[in-house]
C-alpha cells in the first residue's frame, strides 16, 4: 500500500480505536445487560415512577416490559387464542408495580414479576391463525 493510501485510513482507525476503548465506559449498564434480568436491588435504586419517562431507568424498563409482553402475547395467541390487553399496562401501572416489587425483593429480577403478571391477568379472546407471523429468516 502506498503512503498516501495508508494515511487516508489513519484518522478513521484512530477514531474507531478510541470509540471501542471508551464504549464500555459510556454504556448504561441497564441498556447493555438486559432490563428483565437486571437486579431488583439496582432497579429499586435507579427507578422513580413519579418522574415518568424523565427518569433514565424508567423508560427502558417500561419499553422492555411492553416488548416482552408483546412477545408473550404471540405465544398465548398461538397456544390458546388469548392475549393480554396491553392497553391496560400503561406506565402509570407498570412502573410503580415494578418499583415496589424490586424494593420488596432486591434479590429477584423484574422478569419474575412480569411472568406472574402475564399468568394472573385476565386474557382476551382473539382470532388467530397459527403460523401467521412472517419471520425475516423465512424471506429467501
Helices and strands as residue ranges (DSSP letters): H 3-26, H 29-33, G 35-37, H 40-46, G 49-54, H 56-80, E 82-83, G 86-88, H 91-104, H 110-120, E 124-125, G 136-138
